[in-house]
Amino acid sequence: MNDIPGAHAFDAAIAAAFSGAAPAQDPGNAIGHVRQIAGGQGELLLDRAALAGLRAHRDPVLTMAGQVGGQVKVRVGTTWLIATTRALRLADDRAEAVVAEVDFLGEGDEERLTGRLQRFRRGVTSYPVPGARVFAVDGQELREIYAASGRAAIEIGTVHPSRDVRASLYVDAMLGKHFALLGSTGTGKSTAAALILHRICTLAPQGHVVMIDPHGEYGAAFGEAGALFDVSNLQMPYWLMNFEEHCEVFVTSEGATRQVDADILAKCLLAAKAKSRAGQEIAKLTVDAPIPYLLSDLMQILQLEMGKMDRAGDTSPYLRLKNKIDEVRADPRYGFMFSGMLVGDTMAAFVQRIFRLPGDGRPISIIDVSGVPSEITAVVVAVLARMVFDFAIWSRGEPQRPILLVCEEAHRYVPADPAVRGSVARILGRIAKEGRKYGVALGLVTQRPSDLSEGVLSQCGTIIAMRLNNDRDQAFVRAAMPEGARGFLDALPALRNREAIICGEGVAIPIRVAFDTLEEGRRPASDDPVFSALWRESGGEEAMIARTVQRWRAQGR
């Protein structure tokens, strides 16, 4: 690109300023000038000698001024514009200059006495003209940029590369438009999720958070702050399933016969619900209504329908349904859901304890689905997610009680491949699109963002990206991130454990964060085994194997 008129003279002025009496590390000195402006992006010409002078400064924020991910500022009238460096290269026509490609992120007022930035806000009102001087941002100004400014916020760590500039997440903005926490296995993703949820629970001890835990990791982290549910105490009645979820459990056929079986199940299921006392009180009963019914009634109605003299067709669909229902009823692994003890109308009590209404100082429910048979894990998650959404819809007109639903291993429930999506993918997709209208927030946690539905991830207004080693995952996150965060994305493979790049509604501008260290007793049980130490231990293997086999055969009971 060609230089602007007078650029060489301006460069000389900058060099003179840095060779004079003022020390090079003084943040009041210019480090370059604007070379080109194009929309929300621009090119700066930075003086290498000025940048070298900043390297020795005690303020680590100033030392980042000429590095990718660092911040600089440009004055426009009485306003400071803040820009983040996206890329750097040597200037073609001069060895002493560096060309920086930047994204303009926001602006703040210039304090009259000190000239410092204050009252930072996202967005840019007017852009600088080529030739405008560029200055480094110091730690005090960075604190002003990331200050919560009276908004409800949680502190989660420090802004890179500073040691004392606190990084905050705006809770209302983050939850109101959903969030996603992404990171490869071993990067501290589970601990980061626990840290964020702990801080939210501390901020709102009467809140309502439902966490789907597929590996049983988070129970150890929320023993005091939450209520823990697994197959031993979940007691989720089967009749809470809607018709689609009933089909996923009871209908086993494929192709054209699946629709035949589903039609028969719908007819018999509606009749079974109509027999119950609650069903008889509803004038227009539907097959999706959460009405208690007896599995024995459903079996009896199937038997009667199969034996009707005027019935057309064979008995195979009826036999398939009866056999599957018998199998589920007889399997002790399904007892948490299909027990004969769960036929009472306990829906209100179930909603109250799972959604933490009231919170009683323990605002989070950890739903450990690690002991749920894999065949129906997705159905269990679908029922819980749908109940969160349906409760929000049908409680309109009542005092609002927003609920946060967090899904670990989210790619298992909302996969990228439409062919393998079930009821859980549909309800989570609906929450992502419509949940904020009804006070339902969604948090997605996954180590494989490329396996996650792109449409659902695009609905997340805040993205917290930890280290990603896979090229497909990096490309997927790059496409999901807003333009202003692109300068950080090349750092994704190089992030250290417990570091993340955060962008979107939950932060003032995109930031790189080092998460706080979470206390030992509040961390999830997700530490990797230490092979070198554990393989030096021996003894007691026979008793250990005997106990393991016993639990294995009893399926954890």
N, C-alpha and C positions, 0 to 999 in steps of 0.2 A: 504494500500500500504506500502511496505517496504521502510525505509529511505535509502538515498544514503550513500555510505561510507563516514565517517568523518562528518556526519550531526550533531551528538551530540557535537563534538568539535566546529563546526561552530556556533551552537546555543549558546554555552558557550561564544564564542567570541562576539556574538551580545549582549548577556546579559551584558558582561563586558563593552562593549562600552556604553551601556545605563546607567550603574551604575557609570560611571566615571564622570570626571569634565564637559564634554559636556552636555548641557541641552537636555532632551529627545525630546523637540519639535524642535530641530535643524534639518532642512530638509537634512542636510548633513549626518546624521546618518542613518545607515541601519535599516530597520524594520523587516527584515527577509531574506529568501533566496529561490531560485527556487528549488522546490522539484522534479517536473516532467514536461517534455515537450512532447506534442503530437500534431503535426501539428500547427495550429494557436491557440491552447489552451494550458493551463498549470496549474500546481498546485504550489502554494507558501506556505511556512511555515512561518507564521508571529508571531512575539513575542508580546504577550499580554501586557507586561509591556511597550514596546515601543509604542504600539498603545494607551495605557492609557496616556502616556506622551503627545501624540499629541492632545488629547481631549481638553487640556487647551489652545491650541495655538490660537492666535487671528485670524489667517488665516483660514477661514472656509473650504477652499479646503484641507488643511493639515488634518483637523479633519475627512475628509471623506476617508482617505487613507485605513482604515480597514473596510469600510462599503460596502455593495452591491451598485454598481454604481459608486464607487470611483475609482480614477486613481492612479496607481503606475508606477514606471519606473525601468528598468533594463539596466545596461550598457553592451554593446557588443562592445568591442574595443573602438572606439571613437564615438560610436553611442548610443543614448538612445532609448530603446524600450518602448512604452507606452502600458499599459494593463488596461482593465476595469474589476473590480471584478464582477463575475456573481453569486457566491454562497460562503457561509462561513459555516464552521463546526469546532467543537473542534477536535484537534488531538487525536487519540485514545490512544497514548502512553505517552502523557505528557499534564498536565493541563495548563502549561504556554504558550502553542502554539495554533495557529488557522490555519487551512488549508483553503486557499482561492483558488477557481477555477476562472481562469481569461481567457479573450480573448485578444490576442495581436492585436492591431488596426493599429499601425503605428510607425514611427521612426523619430528622429531628430538628428542633429549633436550636439556634446558636445562642448560647448564654452570652449576654452583652458584656459582662465584666471579664470573664475568663476565656470566652471563645469556644468553650466546650459544648458538646452535644447534650441536649436534654429533651425530654418528652418525645422519645422515639415512637414512631408508628409505621406500620407496614404500608407499602405502596409509595409511589413517587408522583408528586404533583407536576414538577417540571424538571427537565434534564439539563445537564451542563452543556456548554458549547465547547468545541475543541479548543484546546489551549488552557482550559481551567486547571488550576493547580490541584494536585493530589496530595493528601496527607495520610499519615499512619493513624490508626485507631489505638488508643491505649487501654489499659485494664479498667480504669475508672469509667471510661465511656462504654466499654463493653458491658460493664455492670448495669449501666443505664439502659442499654439496648435490651438486655435480657431481664430487666426488672419486671416483676409481676404487675406493677402499677395498680395495686388495689384489687386485681382480679383474683378469684379463687384459684390457687395454684399449689402444686406439690413440688418440693425440691427433690431431685433424683441424683444429682451429681455435680460435677464441675465442667465448665466449658473448656474444651481443648483450645490452646495449650496452657491456659491459666491454671493456677493452683487454688484460687480463692473466688473466682467468679462463678456463682451458683447457677446451675441450669434448672429451670422450672418448666413444668408442663401445666398449661391452662386447663383445668379439669373440665369446666363446662364446654369449652370448645372441642376438647379432645373426645369427650364422651358423646356430645351432641351430634358429632358427625363421624363417629366410629374411629377405631384405630387398629393398626396391624403391627405386630412385633415379629420381625423376621431375623433369622440368623442360623448359621450352620450349627450342627451338633458340636458341643464343647466350647462354644463361645460365651457361655454364661447367660443364655437366653432365658432359661427357667428361673434363674436367680433374679434377672432383670424384671421378669413378669411378677415374681413375688414381691420385689421391692416396690414396684409401681402400685400393686394392689394393697400392700401394707400402708403405703403413704395415703392412698385413697381412703382406706378404712380409718386411719388416724384422723384424717380431715373430716370424715363423715361417719362417726360411729353408729349412726342410726340409718345408714345406707342400706342398699339392697343389691348384692352382687351374687351371681351364680357362676361358678367356675366348673367347667367340664374337664376333669382330670383323667386322661386315658391310661396313665401309668402309675397312679397312686403316689405321685411325688409330692403333692402340695399339702397333704394332711399334716406332715411334720412341720410345715412352715406356718400353719394357721391353727395350731391346736387351741390357742387361747382366743384368737381374734375371730374364729369362724366356727360354723357347725359342719361336722364331717358326716357324709353319707356314703355308704357303699351297699353291697348286696345284703349285708346283715341288717341294715336298718332303713334302707331307702323306702321300702313298702310303697311302690308306685303301682296303683291298681291298673290292671290290663284294660279296663273299660274307659280309661282316659284316652286311649288311642282313637284317632279318627279312622274313617274307612280306609284311606290309603295306607295307613300304618298297619291296620288289621290285615290288609292284603299282603304286605311285605312279610308278615309273620306266618299267616295261615295258607296262603296260596302258593303252591309249589310248582305248578305247571308253567310252561312257556308257550309262546306263540299264540295261535288262535284259541287254544283250549284255556289259556289264562283268563281271557275275557269271559268265557263261559263260567269258569269257577268263581270269578269275581262277582258276576251277576247273581249267582246262587247265594254267595256269602252275603251280599248286600241285602237280599230279600230276607234271609233267615236272621241276620243280625238286627235288622229293623224290627222284626217280629219279636225277637228276644228282648230288645229294649222296651218295646211297647208293653210287655208283660209286667215290667217292674212298676213299683208304686210311683217312682219319680217320672217314669215314662208316661204313665197314665194321666199325670197332671199337666202334660204339655199337649196343646191342641194340635200343633203341626210339628210332629216329631220327625227329625231327619236322622239319617244313618251316621252322620258325623257328630251328633250331640253327645257330650260326655255324660251318658246316663248309665248308672250301675245296672248290670245284668248278670245272670248266672251262666257260666259256661255249660252247665248241665242243661239249662233251657235251650241254649243254642244247639247243643248236640241233639236234644229231643226234637226240635223243630227240623233240623236237617234229616233226622230219621223219618219224620212224618212226611216231609216233602219227597224223600226218596221213595216212599211206599205208596204214593198217590197213584191211583189207577189211571187217571187222565194225564199223567205226566208224559211228555214226549222226550225221547232220547234215552241214553243208557244211564247207569247209576255211577259211572266212574267219577264224575266230578264230586258227587256227594261223598263217596268213599275216600277220595283224596283229602277232602276237607276234614272229615271225621278222623282219619288216621293222623293227620298233622295236629289237630287239636288234642287228641289223645296223647300224642308224643310230647307235646309241650306241657300238658298237665302232669304227666308222669315224671318229667325230668326235674330233679331237685335243683338244678342250676337256675331254673326259671322261677323258683319259688318267691323271689323278691317281687315278682310282678304278677304271677299267675296262681298265687296261693288262694285256697278257698277262704282264707281269713280276710281277703281284700275285696269282698263283695259288698261291704257296707258303703254308704254314701259318705266317704271321708274326703271329698274333694276340697272343701274349705280348709280343713286341717292340713292337708297336703300342701296347698298353696301357701298357707301361713308359715309353715316351718321351712319349706324349700326357698321361698322368696324372702325370708327374714322379715316378716310383717307382724309385729315390730322387730327391729333389729336387735334390741336388748344389748347393745354394745358389742354384738358379734355379727357384723353386717354381711359376712360372706359365707356362702354355702359352697363347700367343696364336694362335688359329686364325683366320687371315685368309681369309674366304670371299668377298671382293670379286671374286676371279677365277673363282669357281665359276659355271657357267652358271645363270641364274636359274631354269631349269626344275627343277633338282635341288638348289638351295640348301637348301630346307626339308628335303629328304631327308638331306642331309649333316649338318645340325644335329640332325635326329632320331636318326641313327645315333650321333653323338657323345654326345648326352644319354642315349640309352637304354643305351649302353655304360657310362656313368658309373653309372647306376642298377643295371644288371644286375651290374656288377662288385661293387658294394656288397652286393647280395643274395647272390651266390654266394660271396663271401669271408667270410661269417659263420663264426665259429669260428677264423678266422685273426686275427693282430694287426690291429687296426682302423686303417685309413688314411682318415680323412674327406676328402672332396673337395668343393671349392666350384666350382659351375658358374655363370658369369656370362654373361648374354645381353644384348648391346646390341641396340637396336631390337626389344625383346621383343614389341611389339604386332604385328610381322610374323609371329611364330611362334605366338603365343597370342592370336588376334584375338577380339574380343568377339562376333562373329557366328558362331554354331555351324555354320552352313551351309558355311563356308569353312575350317573347322579340319581339319587332316590329322594324320598320325602324329606330327609334332613337337609339336602342341598337346596331344595325348593324353599323350605321355610327360612333357612339362613339367608338365602338370596333375597327373600322378601323383607326380612328384617334389615338387611343392608340397604335396600332401596327405600323402605317406608318406615323403618323403626323410629327414626328421630321425630316423626310427626306424632307418635304416640308415647314418647318417653322411654324407648327401648334402645340402649346403646349396645354395640357389638364390638368385642375385642377378639381379634384373630391372632393366634400364635402358631408359627410354623417354621420348620427348617428347610422346607422346599417350596418357596413361593412360586416357582414355575409350574408346580403341580396343582396350584390353587386356581380356582376360577378367576379369570381376569376381570370379569364383570363385578364380582364381589370385592376384589381387592381395590378396584377403581373407586368404590364407594367409601373407602376408608379415608377420612380427611386428614389423619395424622399417620405417618409411617415412621416406625422406629426400626432402622436397618442396622443390624450388627454384622460381623464379618460373614461374607458369603464367598465360598471357595469355588462354587460351580459357575461356569460361564453362562449357562442358561438362566440360572437364578439371578445373576448380576444384571443380565440384559432385561429380564422381566421387571426387576425393581427399578432399573433405569427408566423404563417406559412408564412406570407408575408414578415416578417422582415428578414434582413440578419443575419447570425450567430453572428456577432460581437455585435449586439444589444440585444441579448437574455438576457444579464444580467440586462437590464433595465425593461424587460417586466413584471416581478413580481410586479413592482411598478404601473402598469396601474390602478388597482382598487383603489390605494391609492393616486393618483395624486390630488392635490388641483385644484380648478377652476383656469382657465387661466394658467395651467401648461401643458407641453407636452413633449413627448419623440420624438426626431427627428433623423432619420437615413437615409442614402442613399447618393445620389450624391450631394445634396444641402448643406451638412455639411462635415467638415473635418473628424470627427468621430462621432458616436452616442452620443447625448447629451440630458440631461434633462433641459428644459428651462422654466423659468417663464416669460410669455409674458409681454411686457410693457403695462401700462394703457393707453387706447385710450381716447382721449378727448371726452367729452360728445357729442358734435355736429358731431362727426365722427363715432359714433357707430351705428350699425343697430338697428332697432326698434324691438328688440327681447326679451326685458326684461319680466320676468314673472310678472303677476299681484300680487300685495301685498294684499291678501285677508283680512288680519286683519285690514288694513287701509281702503280699498275700501268699505268693508261691513259696515263701520260706517257712510258712506255718504248716504244721501237720499235727495229726492226732484227733481222735474222736470222729473219724469219717463214717464208721459203721453206724453209730447212733444218729449222726446227721442225715445219712441216707435213709434210715428207717423212718425218721420223722418226716422227711421230704416226701417219701413214697406214700405215707399215710395221708398227708395233706393233698397230695396229687390225686389219690384215689377218691378222696372225699370232696375234691374240687374246692378246697379252701375252707371247708366246714369242720 
